[in-house]
Amino acid sequence: MLLRKLLLIALIFGLIACGQVQSASPVAAREPAPSGAAASPQPQRLATPQAPDAPPTIAGCPVLPANNIWNTPVDTLPVHARSAEYIASIGSNTGLHADFGAGLWEGSPIGIPYVVVPGAQPAVNITFDYSDESDPGPYPIPPDAPVEGGGDHHVLVIDQDHCTLHEVWLAEKINATTWTGGSGAIFDLNSNALRPDGWTSADAAGLPVFPGLVRYDEVAAGEINHALRFTASSTQRAYVWPARHFASSITDQSVPPMGQRFRLKQSFDISSLSPNAQVIARAMQKYGLILADNGSDWYISGVPDERWNNDVLHELDAITGDQFEAVDVSSLMVNPDSGQVGSPVEFTSFVFLPNMRR
C-alpha cells in the first residue's frame, strides 16, 4: 500500500514537471457597462499585466501607487470589441497633437501648469459652481499659482509634505485669500481611491489631471511610465473604469465613453521620430491614453516648459487615429471604486487525485 502511494505521488510530480499543471493566470472580470449603455462583450483572450515599473514621482511623492491603473502597461491587453467604432468616432485620419510646448499661445504658456508647495502653505477659501461634487476647501493655492490659459483655467497644486494633489477647474482668484472654481478635487497620491461614483473632478471624467500629463523631465530621462491624458470632441453619455463621470448627451455606443483606454499600435514604427518624440510614442504604445475630457480630437496633454522643442513635438502630428486601438482593461479591475490593478487567478488545467482510501 505504501509503495502504491509513493508511486502515485511520483506520478503527480512528474505531471507538474511536464507542464500539465499550469500556473495561475488572470480571470477576465466583466467590464462594467457604461452608464446608460450596454455592457461590452467579454474579452477574447486573457493577459497578465506586466509587473509595474517604478511609479512616476514628483517632489518626492509618488504620482499614485505603482499598481494604479494610470501606471500600468496595457500593451499586452486585448483590443476592445468596439475599437474600430471608437477610432472612427474620434477620427481615423485625424492627426495626434501635443497640446503643450514652449512659448506662449494667445498670451499664455502652452499646456497645463502645476505648482509644488510645502505642507505649511497657507490655504485659501474656495467656492465651487458644482459644490455637490467637489471636495470642499480650503485649498493650499499660493498667490502666484499658475493658471492654465484657454477655456479650462486649471490650477494644479501638489503639497510635497503631505503628498496630496489639489486640482481646480475654471479657477479664478478673487483676492489673496479667496478663489472660485467650477469644480475641485483632492487626491491622496499614495492612494488608489477613486472619486465617489458619478462625481466629476477638475476633469470631466472624474479623474485626476496631473497623472496624465507629459512632463519634460520624464522625456529627458528617456521614459514616461504612465498613461497620457487626451481629449475627444464627441464622447458618450457613459463612463468606464476608472472614470467616474460623463459629460455628454450622446447615447450612441459607437462613441467612446469617458475613461476609455487606447494605445498606439506596436506596428507603428517610431524609429523615424526624434529621440524625445520617440519617448512619447513609446509611452503611448506601452501605457496608452485615457480619454479624460471633451476637447479637440487626439489632443494629448502636457506641462508647459521652455525646454520643449515645438518642432519635435509637431513630429507627433504624423500619427493618425488609425494607428491607435481601443484597449479592454476590464481584466485588471480589482474593485470598481479603486484604481488598483490586480491579477485574479484562473486554473487552466487540473490534476484529479483518486480516492486513496481502501
C-alpha positions as a Markdown table, in Angstrom:
| # | Residue | x | y | z |
|---|---|---|---|---|
| 1 | Met | 0.0 | 0.0 | 0.0 |
| 2 | Leu | 2.8 | 2.4 | 0.9 |
| 3 | Leu | 4.5 | 1.6 | -2.4 |
| 4 | Arg | 1.3 | 2.5 | -4.4 |
| 5 | Lys | 1.0 | 5.8 | -2.6 |
| 6 | Leu | 4.7 | 6.7 | -3.3 |
| 7 | Leu | 4.2 | 5.8 | -7.0 |
| 8 | Leu | 1.1 | 8.0 | -7.2 |
| 9 | Ile | 2.9 | 10.9 | -5.6 |
| 10 | Ala | 5.8 | 10.5 | -8.0 |
| 11 | Leu | 3.3 | 10.5 | -11.0 |
| 12 | Ile | 1.7 | 13.7 | -9.8 |
| 13 | Phe | 5.1 | 15.5 | -9.5 |
| 14 | Gly | 6.0 | 14.2 | -12.9 |
| 15 | Leu | 3.0 | 15.7 | -14.5 |
| 16 | Ile | 3.7 | 19.0 | -12.9 |
| 17 | Ala | 7.3 | 19.0 | -14.2 |
| 18 | Cys | 6.0 | 18.3 | -17.7 |
| 19 | Gly | 3.8 | 21.3 | -17.6 |
| 20 | Gln | 0.4 | 19.5 | -17.1 |
| 21 | Val | -0.4 | 21.8 | -14.2 |
| 22 | Gln | -0.2 | 25.4 | -15.3 |
| 23 | Ser | 0.4 | 28.5 | -13.2 |
| 24 | Ala | -2.4 | 30.8 | -12.4 |
| 25 | Ser | -3.5 | 33.4 | -14.9 |
| 26 | Pro | -5.8 | 36.3 | -14.7 |
| 27 | Val | -9.6 | 35.8 | -14.8 |
| 28 | Ala | -11.1 | 38.4 | -17.0 |
| 29 | Ala | -13.7 | 40.4 | -15.0 |
| 30 | Arg | -16.6 | 41.7 | -16.9 |
| 31 | Glu | -16.1 | 45.3 | -17.7 |
| 32 | Pro | -18.8 | 47.4 | -16.1 |
| 33 | Ala | -21.4 | 48.6 | -18.6 |
| 34 | Pro | -21.0 | 52.3 | -19.2 |
| 35 | Ser | -23.9 | 54.2 | -17.5 |
| 36 | Gly | -26.8 | 54.2 | -19.9 |
| 37 | Ala | -25.1 | 51.8 | -22.4 |
| 38 | Ala | -24.9 | 48.1 | -22.9 |
| 39 | Ala | -22.0 | 46.1 | -21.4 |
| 40 | Ser | -19.0 | 45.4 | -23.6 |
| 41 | Pro | -18.5 | 41.8 | -24.8 |
| 42 | Gln | -16.2 | 39.5 | -22.8 |
| 43 | Pro | -12.5 | 39.8 | -23.8 |
| 44 | Gln | -11.4 | 37.3 | -26.4 |
| 45 | Arg | -8.2 | 36.4 | -24.5 |
| 46 | Leu | -6.7 | 36.9 | -21.1 |
| 47 | Ala | -3.4 | 38.7 | -20.5 |
| 48 | Thr | -1.3 | 39.1 | -17.4 |
| 49 | Pro | -0.4 | 42.7 | -16.7 |
| 50 | Gln | 3.3 | 43.3 | -16.6 |
| 51 | Ala | 5.0 | 44.0 | -13.3 |
| 52 | Pro | 4.7 | 47.7 | -12.7 |
| 53 | Asp | 7.7 | 49.9 | -13.2 |
| 54 | Ala | 8.7 | 52.3 | -10.5 |
| 55 | Pro | 5.9 | 54.8 | -10.3 |
| 56 | Pro | 6.4 | 58.3 | -11.6 |
| 57 | Thr | 7.3 | 60.8 | -8.8 |
| 58 | Ile | 7.0 | 64.5 | -8.2 |
| 59 | Ala | 8.8 | 66.4 | -5.4 |
| 60 | Gly | 9.5 | 63.2 | -3.5 |
| 61 | Cys | 5.9 | 61.9 | -3.8 |
| 62 | Pro | 4.6 | 59.0 | -5.9 |
| 63 | Val | 2.2 | 60.1 | -8.6 |
| 64 | Leu | -0.3 | 57.4 | -7.4 |
| 65 | Pro | 0.9 | 53.9 | -6.4 |
| 66 | Ala | 2.9 | 51.7 | -8.7 |
| 67 | Asn | -0.2 | 49.3 | -9.1 |
| 68 | Asn | -2.5 | 52.1 | -10.1 |
| 69 | Ile | -4.3 | 51.8 | -13.5 |
| 70 | Trp | -2.6 | 55.1 | -14.6 |
| 71 | Asn | 0.8 | 53.5 | -14.1 |
| 72 | Thr | 0.1 | 50.1 | -15.6 |
| 73 | Pro | 1.3 | 48.9 | -19.0 |
| 74 | Val | -1.5 | 47.9 | -21.4 |
| 75 | Asp | 0.5 | 46.7 | -24.4 |
| 76 | Thr | -0.5 | 43.0 | -23.9 |
| 77 | Leu | -4.2 | 43.5 | -23.1 |
| 78 | Pro | -6.9 | 42.6 | -25.7 |
| 79 | Val | -8.3 | 45.0 | -28.2 |
| 80 | His | -11.7 | 46.3 | -27.2 |
| 81 | Ala | -14.6 | 44.9 | -29.2 |
| 82 | Arg | -15.7 | 48.4 | -30.3 |
| 83 | Ser | -12.2 | 49.6 | -31.1 |
| 84 | Ala | -12.9 | 50.3 | -34.8 |
| 85 | Glu | -16.0 | 52.2 | -34.0 |
| 86 | Tyr | -14.3 | 54.3 | -31.3 |
| 87 | Ile | -11.4 | 55.1 | -33.6 |
| 88 | Ala | -13.7 | 56.1 | -36.4 |
| 89 | Ser | -15.7 | 58.4 | -34.0 |
| 90 | Ile | -12.6 | 60.3 | -32.9 |
| 91 | Gly | -11.1 | 60.4 | -36.4 |
| 92 | Ser | -9.2 | 57.7 | -38.2 |
| 93 | Asn | -7.4 | 60.2 | -40.4 |
| 94 | Thr | -7.1 | 62.9 | -37.7 |
| 95 | Gly | -3.5 | 63.6 | -36.6 |
| 96 | Leu | -2.4 | 63.5 | -33.0 |
| 97 | His | -1.5 | 66.8 | -31.4 |
| 98 | Ala | 0.7 | 67.6 | -28.4 |
| 99 | Asp | -1.3 | 70.3 | -26.6 |
| 100 | Phe | 1.8 | 71.6 | -24.8 |
| 101 | Gly | 5.1 | 73.1 | -25.6 |
| 102 | Ala | 7.4 | 76.1 | -25.2 |
| 103 | Gly | 6.5 | 79.8 | -25.6 |
| 104 | Leu | 3.0 | 81.3 | -25.5 |
| 105 | Trp | -0.3 | 80.8 | -27.2 |
| 106 | Glu | -2.8 | 83.6 | -27.0 |
| 107 | Gly | -0.7 | 85.1 | -24.2 |
| 108 | Ser | -0.5 | 82.0 | -22.0 |
| 109 | Pro | 2.0 | 79.2 | -21.7 |
| 110 | Ile | 1.1 | 76.2 | -23.8 |
| 111 | Gly | -0.1 | 73.3 | -21.7 |
| 112 | Ile | -1.4 | 72.7 | -18.2 |
| 113 | Pro | 0.9 | 74.1 | -15.5 |
| 114 | Tyr | 1.3 | 73.0 | -11.9 |
| 115 | Val | 3.0 | 74.2 | -8.7 |
| 116 | Val | 4.6 | 72.4 | -5.8 |
| 117 | Val | 4.1 | 73.9 | -2.3 |
| 118 | Pro | 5.2 | 72.9 | 1.2 |
| 119 | Gly | 2.8 | 71.5 | 3.7 |
| 120 | Ala | 2.8 | 74.8 | 5.6 |
| 121 | Gln | 1.4 | 76.7 | 2.5 |
| 122 | Pro | -1.5 | 78.9 | 3.8 |
| 123 | Ala | -4.8 | 77.6 | 2.4 |
| 124 | Val | -7.4 | 79.8 | 0.8 |
| 125 | Asn | -11.1 | 79.7 | 0.8 |
| 126 | Ile | -12.7 | 78.5 | -2.4 |
| 127 | Thr | -16.3 | 78.1 | -3.6 |
| 128 | Phe | -17.4 | 75.9 | -6.4 |
| 129 | Asp | -20.2 | 76.0 | -9.0 |
| 130 | Tyr | -20.6 | 72.2 | -8.7 |
| 131 | Ser | -20.1 | 72.1 | -4.9 |
| 132 | Asp | -22.1 | 68.9 | -4.5 |
| 133 | Glu | -19.4 | 67.0 | -6.5 |
| 134 | Ser | -16.4 | 68.9 | -5.3 |
| 135 | Asp | -14.1 | 68.5 | -2.3 |
| 136 | Pro | -14.6 | 71.5 | -0.1 |
| 137 | Gly | -11.8 | 73.9 | 0.6 |
| 138 | Pro | -9.7 | 75.4 | 1.8 |
| 139 | Tyr | -7.0 | 74.6 | -0.8 |
| 140 | Pro | -3.3 | 75.4 | -0.5 |
| 141 | Ile | -3.2 | 77.7 | -3.5 |
| 142 | Pro | -0.3 | 80.2 | -3.4 |
| 143 | Pro | -1.0 | 83.8 | -4.6 |
| 144 | Asp | 1.1 | 83.3 | -7.7 |
| 145 | Ala | -0.2 | 79.9 | -8.7 |
| 146 | Pro | -0.1 | 79.4 | -12.5 |
| 147 | Val | -3.5 | 79.2 | -14.2 |
| 148 | Glu | -3.9 | 77.3 | -17.4 |
| 149 | Gly | -4.8 | 79.5 | -20.4 |
| 150 | Gly | -7.6 | 78.9 | -22.8 |
| 151 | Gly | -11.0 | 77.9 | -21.5 |
| 152 | Asp | -10.4 | 75.4 | -18.7 |
| 153 | His | -8.3 | 77.5 | -16.4 |
| 154 | His | -7.0 | 74.6 | -14.4 |
| 155 | Val | -4.9 | 75.1 | -11.3 |
| 156 | Leu | -2.9 | 72.1 | -10.0 |
| 157 | Val | -1.2 | 72.2 | -6.6 |
| 158 | Ile | 1.0 | 69.5 | -5.1 |
| 159 | Asp | 1.6 | 69.5 | -1.4 |
| 160 | Gln | 5.0 | 67.9 | -1.2 |
| 161 | Asp | 4.9 | 67.2 | 2.5 |
| 162 | His | 1.5 | 65.5 | 2.6 |
| 163 | Cys | 1.7 | 64.1 | -0.9 |
| 164 | Thr | -1.7 | 65.4 | -1.9 |
| 165 | Leu | -2.9 | 66.8 | -5.2 |
| 166 | His | -5.3 | 69.7 | -5.3 |
| 167 | Glu | -7.0 | 70.4 | -8.6 |
| 168 | Val | -9.4 | 73.1 | -9.7 |
| 169 | Trp | -11.3 | 73.6 | -12.9 |
| 170 | Leu | -12.3 | 77.2 | -14.0 |
| 171 | Ala | -10.2 | 78.6 | -11.2 |
| 172 | Glu | -10.3 | 82.3 | -10.6 |
| 173 | Lys | -8.5 | 84.4 | -8.0 |
| 174 | Ile | -10.8 | 86.9 | -6.2 |
| 175 | Asn | -8.2 | 88.2 | -3.8 |
| 176 | Ala | -5.2 | 86.9 | -1.8 |
| 177 | Thr | -7.4 | 84.6 | 0.4 |
| 178 | Thr | -10.3 | 83.7 | -1.8 |
| 179 | Trp | -10.7 | 81.8 | -5.1 |
| 180 | Thr | -13.7 | 80.4 | -7.0 |
| 181 | Gly | -13.9 | 77.4 | -9.4 |
| 182 | Gly | -16.2 | 75.3 | -11.4 |
| 183 | Ser | -15.3 | 72.1 | -9.6 |
| 184 | Gly | -12.4 | 70.8 | -7.5 |
| 185 | Ala | -10.9 | 67.6 | -6.2 |
| 186 | Ile | -8.2 | 66.5 | -3.8 |
| 187 | Phe | -6.3 | 63.3 | -4.3 |
| 188 | Asp | -4.0 | 61.4 | -2.0 |
| 189 | Leu | -1.0 | 60.5 | -4.2 |
| 190 | Asn | -0.3 | 57.4 | -2.0 |
| 191 | Ser | -3.8 | 56.0 | -2.5 |
| 192 | Asn | -5.7 | 54.1 | -5.2 |
| 193 | Ala | -9.1 | 55.5 | -4.1 |
| 194 | Leu | -11.3 | 56.9 | -6.9 |
| 195 | Arg | -13.9 | 59.7 | -6.7 |
| 196 | Pro | -17.4 | 58.8 | -5.5 |
| 197 | Asp | -19.3 | 57.1 | -8.3 |
| 198 | Gly | -20.9 | 59.8 | -10.5 |
| 199 | Trp | -18.7 | 62.6 | -9.3 |
| 200 | Thr | -16.7 | 64.9 | -11.5 |
| 201 | Ser | -13.3 | 66.3 | -10.6 |
| 202 | Ala | -11.3 | 69.1 | -12.2 |
| 203 | Asp | -11.7 | 66.8 | -15.3 |
| 204 | Ala | -14.9 | 65.7 | -17.0 |
| 205 | Ala | -14.2 | 62.0 | -16.4 |
| 206 | Gly | -13.8 | 62.5 | -12.7 |
| 207 | Leu | -10.1 | 61.6 | -12.8 |
| 208 | Pro | -7.0 | 63.5 | -11.7 |
| 209 | Val | -5.4 | 65.6 | -14.3 |
| 210 | Phe | -1.8 | 65.7 | -13.2 |
| 211 | Pro | -1.0 | 61.9 | -13.5 |
| 212 | Gly | -1.8 | 62.0 | -17.3 |
| 213 | Leu | 0.4 | 65.0 | -18.2 |
| 214 | Val | 3.6 | 64.7 | -20.2 |
| 215 | Arg | 6.5 | 66.4 | -18.3 |
| 216 | Tyr | 9.7 | 67.5 | -19.9 |
| 217 | Asp | 11.9 | 65.9 | -17.2 |
| 218 | Glu | 10.3 | 62.5 | -17.8 |
| 219 | Val | 11.0 | 62.7 | -21.6 |
| 220 | Ala | 14.6 | 64.0 | -21.0 |
| 221 | Ala | 15.2 | 61.0 | -18.7 |
| 222 | Gly | 14.2 | 58.7 | -21.5 |
| 223 | Glu | 10.9 | 57.1 | -20.2 |
| 224 | Ile | 7.4 | 58.0 | -19.4 |
| 225 | Asn | 5.9 | 55.3 | -17.2 |
| 226 | His | 2.3 | 56.2 | -17.1 |
| 227 | Ala | -0.7 | 56.7 | -19.4 |
| 228 | Leu | -1.4 | 60.0 | -21.0 |
| 229 | Arg | -4.5 | 62.2 | -20.8 |
| 230 | Phe | -6.2 | 63.0 | -24.0 |
| 231 | Thr | -9.5 | 64.6 | -25.3 |
| 232 | Ala | -12.1 | 63.9 | -28.0 |
| 233 | Ser | -14.8 | 66.2 | -29.3 |
| 234 | Ser | -17.5 | 63.6 | -29.0 |
| 235 | Thr | -17.9 | 61.4 | -26.0 |
| 236 | Gln | -20.6 | 59.0 | -24.9 |
| 237 | Arg | -23.1 | 59.7 | -22.1 |
| 238 | Ala | -21.3 | 57.0 | -20.2 |
| 239 | Tyr | -18.1 | 56.2 | -18.4 |
| 240 | Val | -16.0 | 53.1 | -17.8 |
| 241 | Trp | -13.5 | 52.2 | -15.1 |
| 242 | Pro | -11.5 | 54.1 | -13.8 |
| 243 | Ala | -13.6 | 57.1 | -14.9 |
| 244 | Arg | -16.4 | 58.3 | -12.6 |
| 245 | His | -18.4 | 60.8 | -14.6 |
| 246 | Phe | -19.6 | 61.6 | -18.1 |
| 247 | Ala | -20.2 | 65.0 | -19.8 |
| 248 | Ser | -22.3 | 64.3 | -22.8 |
| 249 | Ser | -25.9 | 63.7 | -24.0 |
| 250 | Ile | -24.7 | 61.2 | -26.8 |
| 251 | Thr | -26.1 | 57.7 | -26.3 |
| 252 | Asp | -24.6 | 56.2 | -29.5 |
| 253 | Gln | -22.5 | 53.3 | -28.3 |
| 254 | Ser | -20.1 | 53.7 | -31.2 |
| 255 | Val | -18.8 | 56.8 | -29.5 |
| 256 | Pro | -16.2 | 56.3 | -26.8 |
| 257 | Pro | -17.2 | 56.7 | -23.1 |
| 258 | Met | -15.1 | 58.6 | -20.6 |
| 259 | Gly | -12.2 | 56.6 | -19.2 |
| 260 | Gln | -11.7 | 54.5 | -22.3 |
| 261 | Arg | -8.1 | 53.4 | -22.8 |
| 262 | Phe | -6.3 | 53.5 | -26.1 |
| 263 | Arg | -2.8 | 52.6 | -27.2 |
| 264 | Leu | -0.6 | 53.3 | -30.2 |
| 265 | Lys | -0.2 | 50.1 | -32.2 |
| 266 | Gln | 3.0 | 48.2 | -31.8 |
| 267 | Ser | 3.2 | 48.1 | -35.6 |
| 268 | Phe | 3.8 | 51.8 | -35.8 |
| 269 | Asp | 7.5 | 52.4 | -36.4 |
| 270 | Ile | 8.7 | 55.1 | -34.1 |
| 271 | Ser | 12.3 | 55.0 | -35.3 |
| 272 | Ser | 11.9 | 57.9 | -37.7 |
| 273 | Leu | 11.0 | 60.2 | -34.9 |
| 274 | Ser | 13.4 | 62.4 | -32.9 |
| 275 | Pro | 14.5 | 60.9 | -29.6 |
| 276 | Asn | 12.2 | 62.9 | -27.4 |
| 277 | Ala | 9.2 | 62.2 | -29.7 |
| 278 | Gln | 10.1 | 58.5 | -29.6 |
| 279 | Val | 9.8 | 58.6 | -25.8 |
| 280 | Ile | 6.3 | 60.0 | -26.0 |
| 281 | Ala | 5.3 | 57.5 | -28.8 |
| 282 | Arg | 6.8 | 54.6 | -26.8 |
| 283 | Ala | 4.7 | 55.6 | -23.8 |
| 284 | Met | 1.6 | 55.6 | -25.9 |
| 285 | Gln | 2.4 | 52.0 | -27.1 |
| 286 | Lys | 3.2 | 50.7 | -23.6 |
| 287 | Tyr | 0.9 | 52.7 | -21.3 |
| 288 | Gly | -1.6 | 54.2 | -23.8 |
| 289 | Leu | -4.0 | 57.1 | -23.5 |
| 290 | Ile | -7.0 | 57.7 | -21.2 |
| 291 | Leu | -10.0 | 59.7 | -22.5 |
| 292 | Ala | -10.5 | 62.2 | -19.8 |
| 293 | Asp | -12.3 | 65.3 | -21.2 |
| 294 | Asn | -14.2 | 66.8 | -24.1 |
| 295 | Gly | -12.0 | 68.8 | -26.4 |
| 296 | Ser | -10.1 | 68.6 | -29.7 |
| 297 | Asp | -9.7 | 65.1 | -31.1 |
| 298 | Trp | -6.5 | 63.3 | -30.3 |
| 299 | Tyr | -5.0 | 66.1 | -28.2 |
| 300 | Ile | -2.6 | 64.8 | -25.6 |
| 301 | Ser | -1.9 | 67.0 | -22.5 |
| 302 | Gly | 1.4 | 68.1 | -21.0 |
| 303 | Val | 3.1 | 70.7 | -18.9 |
| 304 | Pro | 4.4 | 73.9 | -20.5 |
| 305 | Asp | 8.2 | 74.1 | -20.4 |
| 306 | Glu | 10.6 | 76.4 | -22.2 |
| 307 | Arg | 12.9 | 73.4 | -22.8 |
| 308 | Trp | 10.4 | 71.8 | -25.2 |
| 309 | Asn | 11.3 | 71.9 | -28.9 |
| 310 | Asn | 8.0 | 72.6 | -30.6 |
| 311 | Asp | 9.2 | 71.3 | -33.9 |
| 312 | Val | 10.0 | 67.9 | -32.3 |
| 313 | Leu | 6.6 | 67.8 | -30.7 |
| 314 | His | 5.0 | 68.5 | -34.1 |
| 315 | Glu | 6.5 | 65.3 | -35.4 |
| 316 | Leu | 3.8 | 63.5 | -33.5 |
| 317 | Asp | 1.2 | 65.2 | -35.8 |
| 318 | Ala | 2.0 | 62.5 | -38.4 |
| 319 | Ile | 0.5 | 59.8 | -36.1 |
| 320 | Thr | -3.1 | 59.5 | -37.2 |
| 321 | Gly | -6.1 | 57.9 | -35.4 |
| 322 | Asp | -6.0 | 54.7 | -37.4 |
| 323 | Gln | -2.6 | 53.9 | -35.8 |
| 324 | Phe | -4.4 | 53.6 | -32.4 |
| 325 | Glu | -6.6 | 50.9 | -31.0 |
| 326 | Ala | -9.0 | 50.8 | -28.0 |
| 327 | Val | -8.0 | 48.5 | -25.2 |
| 328 | Asp | -10.2 | 46.4 | -22.9 |
| 329 | Val | -8.7 | 46.9 | -19.4 |
| 330 | Ser | -11.6 | 45.0 | -17.6 |
| 331 | Ser | -9.3 | 42.1 | -16.6 |
| 332 | Leu | -7.2 | 44.5 | -14.4 |
| 333 | Met | -10.0 | 45.8 | -12.2 |
| 334 | Val | -10.0 | 44.6 | -8.6 |
| 335 | Asn | -12.7 | 46.9 | -7.2 |
| 336 | Pro | -14.8 | 49.4 | -9.2 |
| 337 | Asp | -14.1 | 52.0 | -6.5 |
| 338 | Ser | -10.3 | 51.6 | -6.7 |
| 339 | Gly | -7.7 | 52.4 | -9.3 |
| 340 | Gln | -5.7 | 49.4 | -8.1 |
| 341 | Val | -4.9 | 46.7 | -10.7 |
| 342 | Gly | -4.7 | 43.0 | -10.0 |
| 343 | Ser | -4.3 | 39.5 | -11.4 |
| 344 | Pro | -7.2 | 37.2 | -10.3 |
| 345 | Val | -6.3 | 33.6 | -10.8 |
| 346 | Glu | -7.8 | 31.1 | -13.2 |
| 347 | Phe | -6.9 | 27.4 | -13.2 |
| 348 | Thr | -6.5 | 26.3 | -16.8 |
| 349 | Ser | -5.9 | 22.6 | -16.2 |
| 350 | Phe | -6.2 | 20.3 | -13.2 |
| 351 | Val | -4.8 | 17.1 | -11.8 |
| 352 | Phe | -7.5 | 14.9 | -10.3 |
| 353 | Leu | -6.4 | 12.9 | -7.3 |
| 354 | Pro | -8.0 | 9.4 | -7.0 |
| 355 | Asn | -9.7 | 8.3 | -3.8 |
| 356 | Met | -6.8 | 6.9 | -1.8 |
| 357 | Arg | -8.9 | 5.2 | 0.8 |
| 358 | Arg | -9.0 | 1.4 | 0.8 |
